[in-house]
Amino acid sequence: MCRVARPGDGKYGLLLVNLGTPAAPDAGAVRRYLREFLSDPRVIDIAAPLRWLLVNLVIAPFRAPKSAHAYAKVWGERGSPLLFHSQDLLAKVRARVGDAAQVELAMRYGEPSLAGGLERLRDGGCDRVALFPLYPHYASSSTGSTVEAAFALAGPLWNTPALQVVPAFYDHPAFLDAFGAVGRPVLEAARAERVLFSFHGLPERQVKKSGAPGHCLAAATCCAAISASNRMCYRAQCFATARGLAARLGLADGTWEVTFQSRLGRTPWITPFTDVRVVELAAAGTKRLAVLCPAFVADCLETLEEVGMRLREDFRARGGEELTLVPSLNATDAWADGVVAIAAESTGLGHVLRPSRA
């Protein structure tokens, strides 16, 4: 149960939300997940009839078996890596905040559902809820979709909870420090000649919608710094994360670069592409390559299978010796501390969320 922090404050809840995962690594479960995920108009932002045809007649039927095979490669005894790492993080965050707040986990798509997470908080008596989308960078297809869905679920309730949203934390010191702590020993052991910061990609049209007209993707230097024109731009935020991590990891200029992975379809996506650069670097003579994926706070299909398996094979097939995937934050102590610190600071609940490591 939640406790009353101060007279009149009400009870507090913290809802951690990640993107989601299929229930099982088989074609049927993956097909259901893809249909739910890709039917979101913020994910595939085209006319509804075209989106329905594309998702239900093309992507879900033909992509599901291939994706299920990929999921099977990373599925473990505890199931989906994204889910069990998120569950482990939930346990650590709960231990840190104690009875100051009720903490729950939800997925935007799949289970545990967003509706279920909000219901558990309501049943616990929480009339003030901090929504924490676990996406470091703002994108309409991730953070925007999660926030819209949460308000749509909470809005019709007779006693509507007061919702606060943790904003993008791409440059927050707690996030960068935690990733730096994970990456530093791995990079030292890998002895990498070059480092890629690989972020999930987005269609160019979605990036342009988030920035000022005429600024985003208009020049090679458009993401060189955060400004009023690009403060909500996903690509600019990714570059800011890379700069912050490179500084913490002591990477010299010219030894690291930003790339984007996981593109889908034929529409133009933001560049450079991770899979293309991996092959180019191997062909150019790079023998030891390390890849960090700071768009993901938990290891998942996109990190473990796409980068850690497929791109590693491609790199070695083109003459490279070793591609090292740096693990994500998962449920490390530094990240659990960071989650509490970011939530407390960005929602004004510092007087409630006072972490003390269990």
ZAVEXLO-304941 format. One line per 2 residues: their letters; for each residue x, y, z of C-alpha. Coordinates in nm, 3 decimals, always signed. Layout:
# ZAVEXLO-304941
a) X Y Z  ... $
This chain:
# ZAVEXLO-304941
mc) +0.000 +0.000 +0.000  +0.100 +0.360 -0.052 $
rv) +0.147 +0.587 +0.245  +0.051 +0.949 +0.300 $
ar) +0.375 +1.145 +0.278  +0.246 +1.472 +0.424 $
pg) -0.099 +1.590 +0.534  -0.306 +1.657 +0.226 $
dg) -0.055 +1.511 -0.018  -0.254 +1.199 -0.100 $
ky) -0.106 +0.863 -0.185  +0.163 +0.822 -0.446 $
gl) +0.226 +0.568 -0.718  +0.514 +0.526 -0.964 $
ll) +0.443 +0.338 -1.286  +0.747 +0.221 -1.484 $
vn) +0.657 +0.162 -1.848  +0.861 -0.011 -2.116 $
lg) +0.760 -0.079 -2.475  +0.661 -0.444 -2.462 $
tp) +0.734 -0.797 -2.570  +0.549 -1.095 -2.715 $
aa) +0.416 -1.347 -2.464  +0.613 -1.630 -2.625 $
pd) +0.873 -1.683 -2.900  +0.628 -1.839 -3.144 $
ag) +0.467 -1.703 -3.458  +0.118 -1.672 -3.310 $
av) +0.228 -1.467 -3.009  +0.459 -1.252 -3.218 $
rr) +0.185 -1.191 -3.474  -0.052 -1.070 -3.200 $
yl) +0.216 -0.843 -3.059  +0.306 -0.696 -3.397 $
re) -0.058 -0.624 -3.475  -0.106 -0.438 -3.148 $
fl) +0.223 -0.250 -3.175  +0.213 -0.157 -3.543 $
sd) -0.157 -0.066 -3.544  -0.072 +0.233 -3.326 $
pr) -0.110 +0.545 -3.546  +0.188 +0.702 -3.371 $
vi) +0.407 +0.408 -3.478  +0.298 +0.382 -3.841 $
di) +0.169 +0.731 -3.909  -0.017 +0.678 -4.234 $
aa) -0.386 +0.676 -4.322  -0.578 +0.421 -4.114 $
pl) -0.700 +0.206 -4.406  -0.348 +0.180 -4.549 $
rw) -0.204 +0.104 -4.205  -0.457 -0.176 -4.152 $
ll) -0.374 -0.332 -4.488  +0.001 -0.301 -4.433 $
vn) -0.003 -0.445 -4.081  -0.259 -0.721 -4.123 $
lv) -0.190 -0.835 -4.478  +0.183 -0.777 -4.511 $
ia) +0.389 -0.719 -4.199  +0.223 -0.940 -3.937 $
pf) +0.171 -1.249 -4.154  +0.513 -1.249 -4.317 $
ra) +0.733 -1.098 -4.046  +0.597 -1.297 -3.751 $
pk) +0.770 -1.631 -3.827  +1.105 -1.461 -3.886 $
sa) +1.074 -1.249 -3.573  +0.967 -1.552 -3.369 $
ha) +1.283 -1.731 -3.477  +1.487 -1.431 -3.362 $
ya) +1.305 -1.412 -3.028  +1.372 -1.782 -2.971 $
kv) +1.746 -1.708 -2.983  +1.730 -1.468 -2.688 $
wg) +1.446 -1.629 -2.489  +1.575 -1.775 -2.164 $
er) +1.445 -1.977 -1.872  +1.284 -1.663 -1.736 $
gs) +1.133 -1.574 -2.072  +1.174 -1.244 -2.252 $
pl) +1.492 -1.054 -2.153  +1.311 -0.721 -2.175 $
lf) +1.046 -0.845 -1.934  +1.265 -1.010 -1.672 $
hs) +1.520 -0.727 -1.668  +1.228 -0.486 -1.618 $
qd) +1.090 -0.705 -1.339  +1.430 -0.709 -1.169 $
ll) +1.448 -0.331 -1.197  +1.099 -0.305 -1.045 $
ak) +1.210 -0.511 -0.746  +1.514 -0.292 -0.686 $
vr) +1.321 +0.034 -0.721  +1.059 -0.095 -0.477 $
ar) +1.331 -0.182 -0.228  +1.475 +0.168 -0.256 $
vg) +1.154 +0.367 -0.208  +1.007 +0.139 +0.057 $
da) +0.660 +0.249 +0.164  +0.702 +0.600 +0.021 $
aq) +0.525 +0.499 -0.299  +0.363 +0.200 -0.464 $
ve) +0.572 +0.102 -0.766  +0.432 -0.101 -1.055 $
la) +0.551 -0.215 -1.399  +0.362 -0.200 -1.726 $
mr) +0.424 -0.242 -2.097  +0.279 -0.016 -2.362 $
yg) +0.200 -0.326 -2.569  +0.146 -0.674 -2.432 $
ep) +0.163 -0.780 -2.070  +0.177 -0.659 -1.798 $
sl) -0.061 -0.410 -1.954  -0.073 -0.037 -1.902 $
ag) -0.438 -0.067 -1.797  -0.345 -0.330 -1.541 $
gl) -0.066 -0.118 -1.398  -0.295 +0.181 -1.351 $
er) -0.562 -0.044 -1.197  -0.315 -0.185 -0.943 $
lr) -0.220 +0.167 -0.840  -0.586 +0.268 -0.812 $
dg) -0.661 -0.042 -0.604  -0.369 +0.055 -0.381 $
gc) -0.528 +0.390 -0.314  -0.287 +0.599 -0.520 $
dr) -0.449 +0.920 -0.634  -0.122 +1.072 -0.750 $
va) +0.072 +0.877 -1.011  +0.410 +0.946 -1.169 $
lf) +0.427 +0.786 -1.513  +0.785 +0.692 -1.601 $
pl) +0.826 +0.592 -1.968  +1.158 +0.405 -1.972 $
yp) +1.264 +0.559 -2.304  +1.562 +0.794 -2.268 $
hy) +1.474 +0.991 -2.583  +1.143 +1.144 -2.680 $
as) +0.965 +0.999 -2.981  +0.597 +1.024 -3.058 $
ss) +0.598 +0.652 -3.134  +0.723 +0.559 -2.786 $
tg) +0.687 +0.828 -2.518  +0.406 +1.009 -2.698 $
st) +0.210 +0.689 -2.747  +0.258 +0.582 -2.385 $
ve) +0.148 +0.916 -2.245  -0.156 +0.934 -2.473 $
aa) -0.263 +0.581 -2.379  -0.217 +0.643 -2.005 $
fa) -0.430 +0.958 -2.010  -0.692 +0.786 -2.223 $
la) -0.717 +0.508 -1.965  -0.715 +0.736 -1.662 $
gp) -0.940 +1.007 -1.802  -1.277 +0.822 -1.795 $
lw) -1.237 +0.717 -1.429  -1.479 +0.891 -1.192 $
nt) -1.189 +0.969 -0.958  -0.924 +1.053 -1.213 $
pa) -0.572 +1.024 -1.067  -0.337 +1.320 -1.090 $
lq) -0.082 +1.207 -1.350  +0.268 +1.347 -1.380 $
vv) +0.503 +1.235 -1.657  +0.877 +1.185 -1.630 $
pa) +1.016 +1.352 -1.944  +1.297 +1.228 -2.166 $
fy) +1.613 +1.176 -1.961  +1.866 +1.144 -2.244 $
dh) +2.109 +1.390 -2.083  +2.034 +1.330 -1.717 $
pa) +2.356 +1.265 -1.520  +2.203 +0.965 -1.341 $
fl) +2.129 +0.795 -1.675  +2.463 +0.882 -1.834 $
da) +2.663 +0.790 -1.524  +2.488 +0.453 -1.497 $
fg) +2.555 +0.370 -1.863  +2.913 +0.488 -1.828 $
av) +2.962 +0.259 -1.528  +2.834 -0.038 -1.731 $
gr) +3.032 +0.045 -2.043  +3.370 +0.139 -1.899 $
pv) +3.496 -0.207 -1.793  +3.352 -0.373 -2.103 $
le) +3.526 -0.129 -2.336  +3.855 -0.168 -2.149 $
aa) +3.836 -0.546 -2.185  +3.727 -0.527 -2.550 $
ra) +4.022 -0.308 -2.656  +3.798 -0.172 -2.931 $
er) +3.949 +0.041 -3.203  +3.615 +0.207 -3.267 $
vl) +3.288 +0.251 -3.079  +2.939 +0.282 -3.224 $
fs) +2.654 +0.436 -3.029  +2.364 +0.262 -3.199 $
fh) +2.014 +0.401 -3.141  +1.679 +0.273 -3.261 $
gl) +1.592 +0.440 -3.589  +1.288 +0.643 -3.691 $
pe) +1.141 +0.743 -4.027  +1.269 +1.081 -4.138 $
rq) +0.915 +1.219 -4.158  +0.861 +1.152 -3.787 $
vk) +1.183 +1.327 -3.691  +1.089 +1.631 -3.899 $
ks) +0.752 +1.652 -3.725  +0.924 +1.690 -3.387 $
ga) +1.161 +1.974 -3.477  +1.131 +2.324 -3.611 $
pg) +1.046 +2.343 -3.983  +1.357 +2.388 -4.190 $
hc) +1.593 +2.277 -3.913  +1.573 +1.900 -3.866 $
la) +1.777 +1.706 -4.122  +1.840 +2.028 -4.315 $
aa) +2.216 +2.033 -4.249  +2.488 +1.796 -4.137 $
tc) +2.526 +1.994 -3.814  +2.156 +2.012 -3.721 $
ca) +2.208 +1.776 -3.424  +2.542 +1.919 -3.306 $
ai) +2.378 +2.083 -3.003  +2.040 +2.096 -2.835 $
sa) +1.855 +2.418 -2.912  +1.504 +2.561 -2.913 $
sn) +1.467 +2.428 -3.269  +1.549 +2.065 -3.194 $
rm) +1.490 +2.018 -2.820  +1.214 +1.762 -2.894 $
cy) +1.399 +1.602 -3.186  +1.474 +1.234 -3.127 $
ra) +1.788 +1.238 -3.342  +1.930 +1.546 -3.169 $
qc) +1.867 +1.388 -2.829  +2.049 +1.072 -2.940 $
fa) +2.354 +1.273 -3.041  +2.346 +1.453 -2.706 $
ta) +2.347 +1.115 -2.527  +2.642 +0.998 -2.736 $
rg) +2.840 +1.312 -2.656  +2.770 +1.271 -2.287 $
la) +2.869 +0.905 -2.285  +3.181 +0.960 -2.496 $
ar) +3.299 +1.218 -2.244  +3.234 +0.986 -1.949 $
lg) +3.407 +0.696 -2.123  +3.707 +0.905 -2.224 $
la) +3.665 +0.835 -2.596  +3.880 +1.048 -2.821 $
dg) +3.725 +1.237 -3.111  +3.731 +1.029 -3.427 $
tw) +3.707 +0.697 -3.240  +3.330 +0.692 -3.199 $
ev) +3.020 +0.766 -3.403  +2.640 +0.760 -3.392 $
tf) +2.435 +0.515 -3.597  +2.073 +0.400 -3.615 $
qs) +1.935 +0.047 -3.629  +1.613 -0.154 -3.671 $
rl) +1.462 +0.023 -3.970  +1.146 -0.117 -4.124 $
gr) +1.003 -0.075 -4.473  +1.113 +0.134 -4.769 $
tp) +1.037 +0.484 -4.641  +1.350 +0.695 -4.569 $
wi) +1.486 +0.644 -4.216  +1.742 +0.852 -4.031 $
tp) +2.103 +0.771 -4.107  +2.373 +0.648 -4.083 $
ft) +2.256 +0.289 -4.054  +2.424 +0.063 -3.800 $
dv) +2.423 -0.248 -4.017  +2.579 -0.061 -4.308 $
rv) +2.850 +0.101 -4.093  +2.943 -0.230 -3.928 $
ve) +3.016 -0.382 -4.268  +3.195 -0.069 -4.392 $
la) +3.420 -0.055 -4.086  +3.514 -0.422 -4.120 $
aa) +3.589 -0.376 -4.490  +3.804 -0.071 -4.407 $
gt) +4.022 -0.276 -4.172  +3.868 -0.226 -3.828 $
kr) +3.935 -0.543 -3.633  +3.781 -0.474 -3.293 $
la) +3.449 -0.290 -3.267  +3.228 -0.216 -2.966 $
vl) +2.860 -0.120 -2.983  +2.653 +0.052 -2.715 $
cp) +2.275 +0.083 -2.755  +2.171 +0.369 -2.525 $
af) +1.817 +0.395 -2.661  +1.737 +0.079 -2.463 $
va) +1.753 +0.064 -2.083  +1.704 -0.314 -2.091 $
dc) +1.855 -0.570 -2.323  +1.604 -0.703 -2.573 $
le) +1.571 -0.845 -2.923  +1.721 -0.532 -3.081 $
tl) +2.036 -0.545 -2.870  +2.095 -0.915 -2.810 $
ee) +1.991 -1.064 -3.144  +2.020 -0.780 -3.394 $
vg) +2.352 -0.642 -3.273  +2.501 -0.911 -3.052 $
mr) +2.435 -1.195 -3.296  +2.353 -1.086 -3.651 $
lr) +2.576 -0.780 -3.678  +2.855 -0.959 -3.496 $
ed) +2.841 -1.233 -3.760  +2.836 -0.974 -4.040 $
fr) +3.135 -0.796 -3.893  +3.340 -1.111 -3.866 $
ar) +3.233 -1.229 -4.212  +3.375 -0.905 -4.360 $
gg) +3.713 -0.943 -4.194  +3.658 -0.805 -3.846 $
ee) +3.785 -1.003 -3.549  +3.539 -0.917 -3.274 $
lt) +3.228 -0.708 -3.222  +3.150 -0.654 -2.855 $
lv) +2.799 -0.562 -2.748  +2.806 -0.353 -2.431 $
ps) +2.519 -0.466 -2.204  +2.235 -0.229 -2.133 $
ln) +2.150 -0.085 -1.791  +1.910 -0.368 -1.710 $
at) +1.871 -0.381 -1.331  +2.212 -0.259 -1.220 $
da) +2.225 -0.084 -0.884  +2.335 +0.242 -1.045 $
wa) +2.034 +0.239 -1.275  +1.788 +0.154 -0.997 $
dg) +1.930 +0.450 -0.805  +1.902 +0.657 -1.120 $
vv) +1.536 +0.571 -1.176  +1.446 +0.689 -0.827 $
ai) +1.655 +1.004 -0.860  +1.510 +1.096 -1.202 $
aa) +1.153 +1.030 -1.089  +1.198 +1.232 -0.771 $
es) +1.357 +1.526 -0.948  +1.143 +1.550 -1.259 $
tg) +0.803 +1.506 -1.091  +0.867 +1.724 -0.789 $
lg) +0.826 +1.426 -0.555  +1.166 +1.458 -0.394 $
hv) +1.002 +1.486 -0.055  +0.840 +1.147 -0.114 $
lr) +1.093 +0.944 -0.314  +1.399 +0.949 -0.094 $
ps) +1.600 +0.645 -0.199  +1.783 +0.435 +0.050 $
ra) +1.942 +0.123 -0.091  +1.805 -0.195 +0.056 $
